[in-house]
Amino acid sequence: MMSLTLAAEFFLLLLLNMAIGAVGFIPSFFVTTLNINSFGISGGTLLSLSGEIFGAILGFYLYRLGFSKMDPAWRAHRFFQTLQSQPPGRVFWSVIGFRLIPFVPSGLVTAGASLTTISAWRFALASTIGKIPAVFLEVAAAYGYTQSLSAEHQAGILAAVLVISLILWMLRKRKTGSR
């Protein structure tokens, strides 16, 4: 039986995985590593896959809601018209294809699909089919990472990535703010 603390940790990690999946442009590699460290290869894989799938679905609804609130004039743009004219079957297969390609930002795929007429259930199915192989590859890489480096080294690398990301974000913000 899962202890209350372990259940709370699982739930919090699931929420974190879903948030990263919904945003879609934050790499999930380090969270996958955390999932594996916390729940082993099987539990970590299940947690990562669940978070990616439910996060993509959540992101789809959030993007669709956000796009519906925007100024209707932008819908006249040729890019939007091209997306809107795609039949749901083509969008379905495109979502699967883009999910299978490594390093294609998940948020871009989700946002693009939310601009089309594909139904949420078809998007969820296509996204799940495409994410399964990608998550297994990420889990394999994360598992190798966890097996080859101590927890202290993993934490150090994560801290360095976070600090560098923060510095780059601040520099970019300063650069765009000075215009």
Backbone torsions as a table, in degrees:
resi	resn	phi	psi	omega
1	MET	NA	135.9	-178.2
2	MET	-75.6	130.4	178.6
3	SER	-69.5	162.5	-179.3
4	LEU	-63.0	-38.6	179.0
5	THR	-65.1	-44.4	179.1
6	LEU	-65.1	-39.9	178.1
7	ALA	-64.6	-40.7	178.1
8	ALA	-64.8	-41.8	178.3
9	GLU	-62.7	-43.3	178.6
10	PHE	-60.4	-47.2	-178.7
11	PHE	-62.5	-44.2	179.5
12	LEU	-65.2	-40.6	177.0
13	LEU	-66.6	-36.6	176.8
14	LEU	-62.2	-43.5	177.9
15	LEU	-62.5	-41.8	177.9
16	LEU	-62.8	-45.1	177.6
17	ASN	-60.6	-41.5	179.8
18	MET	-66.7	-40.2	179.2
19	ALA	-62.9	-44.4	178.9
20	ILE	-65.9	-39.8	177.2
21	GLY	-65.4	-36.6	-180.0
22	ALA	-70.6	-42.0	179.4
23	VAL	-67.3	-46.8	170.5
24	GLY	81.8	-2.7	177.4
25	PHE	-121.6	0.2	175.4
26	ILE	-92.3	123.1	179.2
27	PRO	-60.3	135.4	-176.4
28	SER	-95.2	4.7	-174.6
29	PHE	-56.4	-46.8	-176.4
30	PHE	-70.4	-31.5	175.8
31	VAL	-70.3	-38.0	175.5
32	THR	-61.0	-40.9	176.7
33	THR	-61.6	-43.9	177.6
34	LEU	-62.1	-41.7	177.8
35	ASN	-58.7	-44.9	-179.2
36	ILE	-67.5	-42.7	178.4
37	ASN	-62.3	-34.9	-176.6
38	SER	-83.9	-36.6	-171.1
39	PHE	-128.2	13.2	178.6
40	GLY	76.3	178.1	-174.8
41	ILE	-65.8	-43.4	-178.6
42	SER	-70.9	-53.2	179.8
43	GLY	-63.7	-38.5	178.6
44	GLY	-65.8	-38.9	177.3
45	THR	-65.0	-46.3	178.7
46	LEU	-60.0	-43.6	179.6
47	LEU	-64.2	-45.7	179.7
48	SER	-64.0	-45.6	-179.4
49	LEU	-63.8	-45.5	179.0
50	SER	-61.1	-45.2	-179.8
51	GLY	-63.6	-41.4	178.6
52	GLU	-63.5	-44.9	-176.7
53	ILE	-68.0	-53.9	-178.1
54	PHE	-67.8	-31.4	176.5
55	GLY	-66.3	-40.7	178.1
56	ALA	-64.3	-40.6	178.9
57	ILE	-65.2	-45.3	176.9
58	LEU	-59.8	-44.8	178.5
59	GLY	-60.8	-40.1	178.6
60	PHE	-57.8	-48.7	179.2
61	TYR	-65.2	-41.2	-179.7
62	LEU	-66.4	-43.1	177.0
63	TYR	-62.7	-45.2	-179.3
64	ARG	-61.2	-42.9	177.4
65	LEU	-63.2	-46.2	180.0
66	GLY	-61.8	-44.0	-180.0
67	PHE	-66.4	-31.2	179.6
68	SER	-69.9	-21.7	-178.6
69	LYS	-88.6	-8.1	-177.3
70	MET	-77.5	163.3	178.0
71	ASP	-56.6	126.3	-178.3
72	PRO	-60.3	-19.7	-178.6
73	ALA	-63.1	-30.2	-178.9
74	TRP	-67.1	-22.2	179.8
75	ARG	-68.3	-16.3	178.2
76	ALA	-77.4	-12.3	-179.8
77	HIS	-61.7	143.3	-177.0
78	ARG	-58.1	-38.0	-179.9
79	PHE	-59.3	-47.9	179.9
80	PHE	-64.6	-42.2	-179.8
81	GLN	-61.3	-39.3	177.9
82	THR	-64.4	-45.0	178.3
83	LEU	-62.8	-45.2	-178.5
84	GLN	-61.9	-29.3	-176.1
85	SER	-83.3	-6.3	-178.9
86	GLN	-73.9	132.4	177.3
87	PRO	-67.9	147.0	-178.4
88	PRO	-54.1	-34.1	179.0
89	GLY	-63.3	-40.7	178.0
90	ARG	-66.7	-40.8	178.7
91	VAL	-63.5	-42.7	178.9
92	PHE	-53.5	-52.5	-177.8
93	TRP	-70.1	-31.2	177.5
94	SER	-66.9	-41.8	178.3
95	VAL	-60.5	-46.3	178.2
96	ILE	-58.6	-49.4	-178.0
97	GLY	-60.0	-47.0	-179.4
98	PHE	-67.8	-32.8	176.9
99	ARG	-66.9	-29.2	-179.0
100	LEU	-77.7	-19.9	-177.9
101	ILE	-83.8	120.1	179.4
102	PRO	-62.5	146.5	173.7
103	PHE	72.9	6.3	170.6
104	VAL	-79.8	122.2	-177.7
105	PRO	-58.3	125.4	-178.4
106	SER	-58.8	-39.0	-179.4
107	GLY	-63.3	-34.1	178.4
108	LEU	-65.7	-43.2	178.6
109	VAL	-64.6	-45.7	-179.0
110	THR	-64.4	-46.0	179.7
111	ALA	-62.4	-44.2	179.2
112	GLY	-60.5	-44.4	-180.0
113	ALA	-65.8	-35.1	-178.8
114	SER	-68.0	-18.7	178.0
115	LEU	-83.7	-5.6	-177.7
116	THR	-100.8	-175.9	179.7
117	THR	-93.9	9.0	179.4
118	ILE	-61.6	140.7	178.5
119	SER	-75.5	158.5	-179.1
120	ALA	-61.8	-39.7	-178.1
121	TRP	-68.4	-37.0	177.4
122	ARG	-68.3	-39.6	176.1
123	PHE	-61.7	-46.1	-179.0
124	ALA	-59.3	-43.3	179.4
125	LEU	-65.1	-48.3	-179.4
126	ALA	-63.4	-42.5	-179.2
127	SER	-63.9	-42.1	179.1
128	THR	-63.6	-46.3	179.2
129	ILE	-58.6	-44.4	-178.8
130	GLY	-72.9	-29.9	-176.3
131	LYS	-80.1	-26.3	-176.4
132	ILE	-55.2	-54.5	179.4
133	PRO	-63.5	-38.0	-179.4
134	ALA	-63.8	-42.2	179.3
135	VAL	-66.7	-40.3	178.7
136	PHE	-63.0	-38.6	175.8
137	LEU	-65.0	-42.8	178.7
138	GLU	-64.4	-41.1	178.2
139	VAL	-62.6	-42.4	178.8
140	ALA	-60.8	-44.9	178.9
141	ALA	-65.9	-43.0	-179.9
142	ALA	-66.1	-38.0	178.7
143	TYR	-64.5	-43.1	176.2
144	GLY	-60.9	-39.5	177.8
145	TYR	-62.0	-45.2	-178.8
146	THR	-68.5	-30.1	-178.4
147	GLN	-81.6	-23.8	-175.1
148	SER	-97.9	-15.1	-178.7
149	LEU	-125.5	145.0	176.6
150	SER	-69.8	163.7	179.1
151	ALA	-60.3	-35.4	179.4
152	GLU	-65.8	-42.2	178.1
153	HIS	-66.6	-39.9	177.6
154	GLN	-60.6	-45.4	179.6
155	ALA	-63.7	-39.2	178.5
156	GLY	-64.1	-42.8	178.6
157	ILE	-65.3	-43.0	178.1
158	LEU	-61.3	-44.4	179.0
159	ALA	-61.7	-42.5	179.2
160	ALA	-63.3	-43.5	178.6
161	VAL	-62.4	-42.4	179.5
162	LEU	-65.0	-43.6	179.8
163	VAL	-64.3	-46.1	179.2
164	ILE	-62.7	-42.6	178.3
165	SER	-61.9	-42.8	178.6
166	LEU	-62.8	-43.8	178.5
167	ILE	-62.4	-46.2	178.8
168	LEU	-61.8	-41.3	178.4
169	TRP	-62.9	-44.3	179.8
170	MET	-65.0	-40.9	178.1
171	LEU	-64.0	-41.6	179.5
172	ARG	-66.1	-41.1	179.2
173	LYS	-64.3	-42.4	178.8
174	ARG	-63.6	-41.7	-178.6
175	LYS	-65.5	-45.3	179.9
176	THR	-73.8	-26.2	178.8
177	GLY	-75.9	-21.2	-176.8
178	SER	-87.6	-1.5	-178.2
179	ARG	-77.1	NA	NA
